[in-house]
Amino acid sequence: MTSWMDMILVLLILPGFVMLGSSRLQACLGALALQGFLMGVLPLVSAESPITARLALLAAATVALKGVTLPKLLEKAMRRAEVRHEVEPFIGFGASILVGIAALAGSFWVSTRLPLPGSTEPSLAVAIALFNIFVGFTLLVTRKVALNQVVGYLVLESGIYIFGMSLALELPLMVELGILLDVFVAVFVMGIMIFHISRAFDHIDTDRLSTLKE
């Protein structure tokens, strides 16, 4: 299963670069859905023992929530807000790709200094987790459209999820599902906020909110 796990982890790099380099929110949501699907498959290919009902339930819940439900909720918010593109981010899309390449290289370097417990070899999972955390943080602080910032939050959480799974694959199922529920509630609240911001101000550009006066 190790080769399959490594392949899934490498594929998890691609959605990050799509989100960094695309101005189309639909493309970003598609990349988010792909990431959610890959995240759901990851527990199944990471298991050294035969796949249990717990792992199967976790995989199904992850795919259903991260790969289907959350992207659909954000797509619905995008349609209601009538916004399709990210316009003039704080860091341009080409520069964002370069930042992502630097982040990927830095993540692999840091992973050589952070071997997993019981191992002296660098962990690919740690490198990919750190990369996704950095991509999520970059989207949060460099994008102006609130919807893209929600996507950044989800990518950041996905990085934390990968990192936690690499350290403790045998976490109790209820803890894992509780984390997924917390993410779902957070994104649901963010979707409501996006809708109300759009209805009140006719846009969801958070940068323009700084011009409000008392």
ROMIDO-64718 format. One line per 10 residues: their letters; for each residue x, y, z of N, C-alpha, C. Coordinates in steps of 0.2 Angstrom, whole numbers. Layout:
N
a = X Y Z X Y Z X Y Z  ... $
//
This chain:
214
mtswmdmilv = 4 -6 0 0 0 0 4 6 0  11 6 2 15 12 2 15 15 -4  16 12 -10 17 15 -16 10 19 -18  4 16 -17 -2 19 -18 -2 25 -13  0 25 -7 0 31 -3 4 36 -5  10 35 -8 15 40 -10 11 43 -16  8 39 -21 5 42 -27 -1 47 -25  -5 45 -20 -10 49 -18 -7 56 -15  -2 55 -11 1 61 -8 4 66 -13  7 63 -18 10 67 -24 4 70 -27 $
llilpgfvml = -1 67 -29 -7 70 -32 -10 76 -28  -9 75 -21 -12 81 -17 -8 87 -18  -3 87 -22 1 93 -23 -3 97 -28  -6 94 -33 -9 97 -39 -15 102 -37  -19 100 -33 -25 105 -32 -22 111 -28  -17 111 -25 -14 117 -22 -12 122 -27  -8 119 -32 -6 124 -37 -11 127 -41  -17 123 -42 -22 125 -46 -26 131 -42  -26 130 -36 -29 136 -32 -25 142 -32  -18 141 -32 -14 147 -32 -14 150 -38 $
gssrlqaclg = -14 146 -44 -13 149 -50 -20 151 -54  -26 150 -52 -32 151 -55 -36 157 -53  -38 161 -57 -43 166 -55 -50 164 -55  -52 158 -58 -58 156 -58 -60 152 -52  -65 155 -49 -67 151 -43 -70 144 -44  -73 143 -50 -76 137 -51 -70 132 -52  -64 134 -55 -59 129 -55 -56 128 -48  -56 133 -44 -53 132 -37 -58 127 -33  -64 127 -34 -69 123 -31 -68 116 -34  -67 115 -40 -66 109 -43 -59 105 -40 $
alalqgflmg = -54 110 -39 -48 107 -36 -49 105 -29  -53 109 -25 -55 107 -18 -59 101 -18  -63 99 -23 -67 93 -23 -62 87 -24  -57 88 -29 -52 83 -30 -48 82 -24  -46 87 -21 -42 86 -14 -46 82 -9  -53 84 -9 -57 80 -4 -58 73 -5  -58 71 -12 -58 64 -14 -52 60 -12  -46 64 -14 -40 60 -12 -39 60 -5  -41 65 -1 -41 64 6 -45 58 9  -50 57 6 -54 51 8 -51 45 6 $
vlplvsaesp = -48 44 1 -44 38 -1 -38 37 3  -35 42 6 -29 41 9 -29 37 15  -34 37 20 -34 32 25 -34 25 23  -37 23 17 -38 17 15 -31 14 12  -27 18 9 -21 16 6 -15 17 12  -17 20 17 -12 21 22 -12 15 27  -17 11 27 -18 6 32 -13 0 31  -9 -2 36 -4 -7 35 -8 -14 36  -13 -14 40 -17 -20 41 -23 -20 36  -27 -25 36 -33 -25 32 -38 -20 33 $
itarlallaa = -41 -17 28 -46 -12 29 -52 -14 34  -53 -10 39 -58 -11 44 -64 -7 42  -70 -8 46 -76 -4 45 -75 3 47  -70 4 52 -69 11 55 -66 15 49  -61 12 46 -57 16 40 -62 17 35  -66 12 33 -71 13 27 -76 18 29  -78 19 35 -83 24 37 -79 31 37  -73 31 39 -70 37 39 -68 40 32  -67 35 27 -65 37 20 -72 39 17  -77 36 18 -84 38 15 -86 45 18 $
atvalkgvtl = -85 46 24 -87 52 27 -83 58 25  -76 57 24 -72 62 21 -74 64 14  -75 58 10 -76 60 3 -83 63 2  -88 61 6 -95 64 6 -94 71 8  -90 73 14 -90 80 16 -85 84 12  -79 82 12 -74 86 9 -74 86 1  -76 80 -2 -76 80 -9 -83 82 -12  -88 82 -9 -95 83 -12 -99 89 -8  -100 88 -2 -104 93 2 -102 100 2  -95 100 4 -93 107 5 -92 111 -1 $
pkllekamrr = -89 107 -7 -88 111 -13 -95 113 -16  -100 109 -15 -107 110 -17 -110 116 -13  -109 117 -7 -111 122 -3 -107 129 -5  -101 128 -6 -97 134 -9 -99 136 -16  -101 131 -20 -103 133 -27 -110 137 -26  -114 134 -22 -121 138 -21 -120 145 -19  -115 146 -14 -114 153 -11 -111 157 -17  -107 154 -21 -104 158 -27 -109 160 -32  -114 156 -33 -120 158 -38 -124 163 -35  -125 162 -28 -129 167 -25 -126 174 -24 $
aevrhevepf = -119 174 -23 -116 180 -23 -114 183 -30  -115 179 -35 -114 181 -42 -107 183 -43  -102 179 -41 -95 181 -42 -92 175 -45  -88 176 -50 -85 170 -54 -77 170 -53  -74 176 -52 -67 177 -53 -64 180 -47  -58 179 -45 -54 183 -40 -51 188 -44  -52 194 -42 -49 200 -46 -44 204 -42  -38 204 -45 -33 208 -42 -31 206 -34  -29 200 -33 -27 198 -27 -21 202 -24  -19 201 -18 -13 205 -15 -7 203 -18 $
igfgasilvg = -7 196 -20 -1 193 -24 -4 190 -30  -1 192 -36 -3 189 -42 -3 182 -43  -6 179 -48 -7 172 -49 0 169 -51  4 172 -55 10 170 -57 15 170 -51  15 175 -47 19 176 -41 17 170 -36  10 169 -35 8 164 -31 11 157 -32  11 156 -39 14 149 -41 21 149 -39  25 154 -40 32 154 -37 32 153 -30  28 156 -26 28 155 -19 26 148 -17  22 145 -21 20 138 -20 26 134 -21 $
iaalagsfwv = 30 135 -26 36 131 -28 41 131 -22  42 138 -20 46 139 -14 44 135 -8  37 135 -7 34 132 -1 35 124 -1  34 122 -8 35 114 -8 42 112 -7  47 116 -10 54 115 -8 55 115 -1  53 121 2 54 122 9 51 116 14  45 114 11 41 108 15 45 102 15  48 100 9 52 94 9 59 95 13  61 101 13 67 102 18 66 101 25  60 104 27 58 104 34 57 96 36 $
strlplpgst = 54 93 31 52 86 33 58 81 34  64 84 31 70 80 33 72 81 40  70 87 43 71 88 50 66 86 55  60 83 52 55 81 56 53 74 55  57 69 56 55 62 55 50 60 59  45 55 57 40 53 61 43 49 67  39 48 72 42 44 78 43 37 76  48 34 78 50 27 76 53 27 69  55 32 66 58 32 59 63 37 59  68 36 55 74 41 54 73 43 47 $
epslavaial = 69 41 43 68 43 36 63 49 35  65 54 30 60 59 29 53 57 27  48 60 29 41 58 28 38 62 22  36 59 17 32 62 12 26 65 14  22 62 19 16 64 22 17 71 25  23 71 29 24 78 33 25 83 28  29 82 22 30 87 17 24 89 14  20 85 12 13 87 9 9 90 13  9 88 20 5 92 25 7 99 26  13 100 26 16 107 27 15 111 21 $
fnifvgftll = 15 108 15 14 112 9 7 114 9  2 110 10 -5 111 10 -7 117 16  -4 116 21 -4 121 26 -2 128 24  3 128 20 6 135 18 2 137 12  -1 133 8 -5 135 2 -12 138 5  -15 135 10 -21 137 14 -19 144 17  -14 145 20 -12 151 23 -11 157 18  -8 155 12 -7 160 7 -14 162 4  -18 157 3 -25 159 0 -29 164 5  -28 162 12 -31 166 17 -29 173 17 $
vtrkvalnqv = -22 175 16 -20 181 17 -19 185 11  -19 182 5 -18 185 -1 -24 186 -6  -29 183 -4 -35 184 -9 -40 188 -5  -44 192 -10 -49 197 -7 -56 194 -7  -57 190 -12 -64 187 -12 -65 182 -6  -70 183 -2 -72 179 4 -72 172 3  -75 170 -3 -76 163 -5 -69 160 -6  -64 163 -9 -57 160 -9 -54 160 -2  -56 164 2 -53 163 9 -56 157 13  -62 156 11 -65 150 14 -61 144 11 $
vgylvlesgi = -60 144 5 -56 138 2 -49 138 5  -46 143 6 -40 143 10 -40 140 17  -45 141 20 -47 138 27 -47 131 26  -51 128 21 -52 121 20 -45 118 18  -41 121 14 -35 118 12 -30 118 18  -30 123 22 -26 123 28 -28 117 33  -35 116 34 -37 111 38 -35 104 35  -35 104 28 -33 97 25 -26 96 27  -21 101 27 -14 100 28 -14 97 36  -17 100 40 -17 98 47 -20 91 48 $
yifgmslale = -25 89 44 -28 82 44 -22 77 41  -19 79 36 -14 74 33 -8 73 39  -6 79 42 -1 79 47 -3 74 53  -9 75 55 -12 71 61 -12 64 59  -15 63 53 -15 56 51 -9 52 50  -3 56 48 3 53 48 6 51 55  4 55 60 6 53 67 2 48 70  -5 48 69 -9 44 73 -15 41 69  -13 37 65 -19 34 60 -24 30 64  -23 28 70 -27 24 74 -31 29 79 $
lplmvelgil = -32 35 78 -36 39 82 -43 36 82  -47 37 88 -54 34 88 -58 38 83  -63 34 80 -67 36 75 -71 42 77  -74 42 83 -78 48 85 -74 54 85  -68 54 87 -63 60 86 -63 63 79  -61 58 75 -60 60 68 -67 63 65  -72 59 66 -79 62 63 -81 68 67  -79 69 73 -80 76 76 -76 81 73  -70 80 71 -66 85 67 -70 87 61  -72 82 57 -75 83 51 -82 87 52 $
ldvfvavfvm = -85 86 57 -91 89 59 -90 97 60  -84 98 64 -82 105 66 -81 109 59  -77 105 55 -76 109 48 -82 110 44  -87 106 44 -93 107 41 -97 113 44  -97 113 50 -101 118 54 -97 125 52  -91 125 52 -87 131 51 -88 134 44  -88 129 39 -89 131 32 -97 133 31  -101 130 34 -108 132 34 -109 139 36  -106 141 42 -107 147 45 -103 153 40  -98 151 37 -94 155 32 -99 156 26 $
gimifhisra = -102 151 24 -106 152 18 -112 157 19  -115 156 25 -120 161 27 -117 168 28  -111 169 30 -108 176 31 -107 178 24  -105 174 19 -103 176 12 -110 179 9  -115 175 10 -122 177 7 -124 184 10  -123 185 16 -126 191 19 -121 197 17  -115 196 17 -110 201 15 -112 203 8  -113 198 3 -115 200 -4 -122 203 -4  -127 201 0 -133 205 0 -133 212 2  -128 213 7 -128 220 10 -124 225 6 $
fdhidtdrls = -118 222 3 -114 226 0 -113 225 -8  -117 220 -10 -117 219 -18 -110 216 -20  -106 214 -15 -99 211 -17 -97 207 -11  -92 202 -12 -89 199 -7 -81 200 -7  -79 206 -9 -72 208 -9 -71 211 -2  -67 207 2 -66 209 9 -61 215 10  -57 216 5 -53 222 5 -57 228 5  -62 228 1 -66 234 1 -70 236 8  -71 231 12 -74 232 18 -70 237 23  -63 237 21 -59 241 26 -61 249 24 $
tlke = -64 250 19 -66 258 18 -72 260 22  -76 255 25 -82 257 29 -80 262 34  -85 267 35 -84 272 40 -90 271 45  -88 273 51 -94 273 56 -99 279 55 $
//
